[in-house]
Amino acid sequence: MAREQHSGGSGGTELGRFLRARRTRVTPEDVGLPAVSGLRRTPGLRREELATLAGISIDYYARLERGTETRPSSSVIDALARALRLGEAEHKHLRELAAIADGAVAASAKVPSRSVPPGTELILESLRPNPAYVVGRTFELLAANPGGLRLFAGIEDWQGEQRNLARYVFLHPAARALFDDWDNAVRSAVAWLRGLAGIEPDAPDLVLIVDELLSKSPEFARMWDRYDVKGNTSGSHTYHHPDVGQLTLGYQGMTLNGTDSQHLVVFYAEPGTPEFDAMVLLDRAAQEQATKPSTSSAQ
């Protein structure tokens, strides 16, 4: 599988690959170790350095990375998280990987439903002019109001299952010009997919989008290898939109109850501000575009 070629080495467990990838991200200076003159063969920390910081034997840690040790205690996991300077989401992910390696939790390969809950379209419509949409767990765009669709300039040219926001930000020609900070905009998407890959590596929906992006986007492959697993459900983005110019919108994401990790994402701006006016114009432009006859039907 294409994604395994970018997992930091073949064989072993996802737990071992995650530890190896994160170890290379921490320098001796980061953890208070004296700097070593000359070139180091290993980027980041050496195995023995990390083992010492975590208070475990070098042999035990090496077996964790190789995948021959699959039952670390919770105290070992916590010690490794501290030594690797993991954030809360990364620490949680490390625990999940350890549970799967131990067999305490089985990795799932389910295919989530693409159907949104009843009433979702009415909710999306009622939120106008605020752009809003529903995404599945691998960023498939399942439903949107006019502004929510139009916010991603050009995505309306794609149809059906091709409408995936991860695919859009990496592969659509309009995406880089749209986002004021493209790198920051895409990191959370990659981190979410990477986290999902750790606990459901063979899920068909995940395999499909990850393999495509690994094969078509060098930037995705580079970010994938970093093993970041953080994700944002709120914040703001600045867009350079072809319809309304520059606008900065806050956003809030929330899980829809009774779904397989579907999220409703709503953008907002303070009434009376230029951003709110731009949001209204975006909604109007989207509505006008939706009522135009398609090029194919006009011929």
C-alpha positions in Angstrom: 0.0 0.0 0.0 1.3 3.4 -0.9 1.0 4.9 2.5 3.2 2.2 4.1 6.1 3.5 1.9 6.0 6.7 3.9 5.5 5.3 7.4 9.1 5.5 8.5 10.0 1.9 7.6 8.4 -1.4 6.9 7.4 -3.9 9.5 6.9 -3.3 13.2 3.8 -1.7 14.7 2.2 1.7 14.3 3.3 2.3 17.9 7.0 1.7 17.0 6.7 3.8 13.8 5.2 6.7 15.8 7.9 6.6 18.5 10.6 6.5 15.8 9.2 9.4 13.9 8.7 11.5 17.0 12.1 10.8 18.4 13.7 12.3 15.3 11.8 15.5 15.9 13.3 16.2 19.4 16.9 17.6 19.6 19.2 17.1 22.6 18.9 20.8 23.2 15.1 20.6 23.4 15.4 18.3 26.5 18.4 19.9 28.2 21.1 17.6 27.0 24.5 19.1 26.2 25.0 19.8 22.5 27.4 17.4 20.8 29.9 18.9 18.4 30.2 17.4 14.9 27.6 15.7 12.8 25.1 13.2 14.4 24.1 10.2 12.3 20.7 10.2 13.9 18.4 13.2 13.5 16.9 14.1 16.8 17.5 12.0 19.9 19.3 8.7 19.8 17.5 5.6 21.2 19.7 5.5 24.3 19.1 9.2 25.0 15.3 8.8 24.8 15.4 5.7 26.9 17.4 7.5 29.6 15.0 10.4 29.6 12.0 8.1 30.0 13.7 6.0 32.7 13.6 2.7 30.8 16.3 0.4 29.5 17.7 0.9 26.0 16.9 -2.7 25.1 13.3 -2.3 26.2 12.9 0.9 24.2 14.5 -0.6 21.1 12.0 -3.5 21.3 9.2 -1.0 21.4 10.4 0.7 18.2 10.9 -2.7 16.5 7.5 -3.9 17.5 8.7 -6.9 19.4 7.5 -5.4 22.7 3.8 -4.5 22.5 2.7 -4.2 26.1 4.1 -1.0 27.6 2.6 0.0 30.9 0.7 3.2 31.2 3.5 4.7 33.3 6.0 3.9 30.5 3.7 5.5 27.9 3.4 8.6 30.1 7.2 8.7 30.6 7.8 8.5 26.8 5.2 11.2 26.2 7.0 13.5 28.6 10.4 12.7 27.1 9.1 13.3 23.5 7.4 16.5 24.6 4.1 15.4 23.2 1.0 17.6 23.5 -2.3 16.4 24.9 -3.6 15.1 21.6 -0.4 13.3 20.7 -0.2 11.8 24.2 -3.7 10.4 23.8 -2.8 9.0 20.4 0.2 7.3 21.9 -2.0 5.6 24.4 -4.4 4.5 21.6 -1.5 3.0 19.6 -0.3 1.1 22.7 -3.7 -0.4 23.3 -3.9 -1.6 19.7 -0.4 -3.0 19.8 -1.3 -4.9 23.0 -4.5 -6.2 21.4 -6.7 -4.6 24.1 -8.4 -2.6 21.3 -9.0 -4.0 17.8 -8.2 -1.7 14.9 -11.4 -1.1 13.0 -12.0 -1.3 9.2 -15.5 0.1 9.1 -16.9 2.1 6.2 -18.9 5.1 7.7 -22.1 6.2 6.2 -22.2 9.2 3.9 -25.8 10.1 4.8 -26.2 13.1 7.0 -28.7 13.1 9.9 -32.3 14.2 9.1 -32.8 17.9 9.3 -29.1 18.7 8.6 -30.0 20.4 5.3 -32.5 22.6 7.1 -29.9 23.5 9.7 -27.4 24.5 7.0 -30.0 26.6 5.2 -31.0 28.4 8.5 -27.3 29.3 9.1 -27.1 31.5 6.0 -25.4 33.8 5.3 -22.8 32.0 7.5 -20.9 29.5 5.4 -21.5 26.0 6.8 -20.9 22.5 5.8 -20.8 18.9 7.0 -17.7 16.8 6.5 -17.1 13.1 7.2 -14.1 11.8 9.1 -11.8 11.8 6.1 -12.9 15.3 5.0 -15.5 14.2 2.4 -17.9 17.1 1.9 -21.3 15.6 2.6 -23.5 18.6 2.7 -23.2 22.4 2.5 -25.2 25.6 2.2 -24.4 27.9 -0.8 -21.7 29.9 1.0 -20.1 26.8 2.5 -19.7 25.3 -0.9 -18.6 28.5 -2.6 -16.1 29.3 0.2 -13.8 26.7 -1.4 -13.5 28.4 -4.8 -13.8 25.9 -7.7 -14.8 22.9 -5.7 -18.2 23.0 -7.3 -16.5 21.9 -10.5 -16.0 18.5 -8.8 -19.0 16.2 -8.3 -20.1 13.6 -5.8 -17.4 11.7 -3.9 -14.7 13.8 -5.6 -15.6 16.6 -3.2 -13.2 16.0 -0.4 -11.6 19.0 1.4 -8.3 17.2 1.9 -8.2 16.5 -1.8 -9.1 20.1 -2.5 -6.4 21.8 -0.4 -3.7 19.6 -1.9 -4.8 19.0 -5.5 -7.2 21.7 -6.6 -5.4 24.5 -8.6 -7.3 27.3 -6.8 -6.5 26.2 -3.2 -3.0 27.7 -2.7 -4.2 31.1 -3.9 -7.3 30.9 -1.7 -5.6 30.4 1.7 -3.6 33.2 3.1 -1.5 30.6 5.0 -1.8 27.4 3.0 0.8 25.5 5.1 -1.1 26.2 8.4 -4.4 25.4 6.7 -3.4 21.9 5.7 -1.4 20.8 8.7 -4.5 20.1 10.8 -6.1 18.0 8.0 -3.0 15.9 7.7 -2.7 15.5 11.4 -6.3 14.3 11.7 -5.8 11.7 9.0 -2.6 10.6 10.5 -4.3 10.1 13.9 -7.0 8.1 12.2 -4.5 6.0 10.4 -2.9 5.0 13.7 -6.1 3.4 15.1 -7.9 2.4 11.9 -5.1 1.8 9.4 -7.1 -0.4 7.0 -10.3 1.6 6.9 -11.3 1.7 3.2 -12.3 5.4 3.2 -9.0 6.4 4.8 -6.8 4.2 2.6 -8.5 5.6 -0.5 -7.8 9.3 0.2 -4.3 8.8 1.8 -3.0 6.6 -1.0 -4.2 9.2 -3.6 -2.6 12.1 -1.8 0.6 10.3 -1.2 0.9 9.5 -4.9 -0.1 12.9 -6.1 1.2 15.4 -3.6 4.8 15.6 -2.4 3.7 18.2 0.2 1.2 15.7 1.7 3.8 13.0 1.8 6.2 15.3 3.6 3.6 16.3 6.2 2.5 12.7 6.5 6.0 11.6 7.6 6.0 14.0 10.4 3.4 12.0 12.4 1.6 15.1 13.8 -1.7 14.1 15.2 -3.2 17.4 16.4 -6.3 18.8 14.9 -8.3 22.0 15.4 -12.1 22.4 15.8 -12.0 26.1 16.1 -10.0 29.1 15.1 -9.9 31.4 12.1 -8.8 31.4 8.5 -8.0 34.2 6.1 -9.0 33.8 2.5 -8.2 35.6 -0.8 -11.5 34.7 -2.5 -12.1 35.5 -6.2 -15.7 36.5 -5.5 -15.3 38.8 -2.5 -11.6 39.5 -2.0 -9.8 39.1 1.3 -11.8 38.0 4.4 -11.0 36.5 7.8 -13.6 34.3 9.3 -13.8 32.5 12.6 -15.0 28.9 12.6 -16.3 26.4 15.0 -16.6 22.6 14.4 -18.9 20.3 16.3 -19.6 16.6 16.1 -23.1 15.5 14.9 -24.6 13.1 17.3 -25.4 9.6 16.0 -22.9 9.8 13.2 -19.5 8.2 12.4 -17.5 11.3 13.2 -19.4 13.7 11.0 -18.6 17.4 11.8 -20.7 20.5 11.2 -18.4 23.4 10.6 -19.8 27.0 10.7 -17.9 30.2 9.8 -18.8 33.5 11.4 -18.0 37.2 11.5 -19.3 40.1 13.7 -22.3 41.9 12.1 -21.4 45.3 10.7 -17.8 44.4 9.9 -16.3 44.2 6.4 -15.9 40.4 7.0 -19.7 40.1 7.6 -20.5 42.1 4.5 -18.1 39.9 2.5 -19.8 36.8 3.9 -23.2 38.1 2.8 -21.8 38.8 -0.7 -20.3 35.3 -0.8 -23.7 33.8 0.0 -25.3 35.9 -2.7 -22.7 35.0 -5.3 -23.1 31.3 -4.4 -26.8 31.5 -4.8 -26.5 33.3 -8.2 -24.0 30.7 -9.4 -26.4 27.9 -8.3 -29.2 29.3 -10.4 -27.2 29.7 -13.6 -27.6 27.0 -16.2 -24.6 24.7 -16.5 -22.3 25.0 -19.5 -23.3 21.5 -20.6 -27.1 22.2 -20.4 -26.7 25.5 -22.2 -25.1 23.8 -25.2 
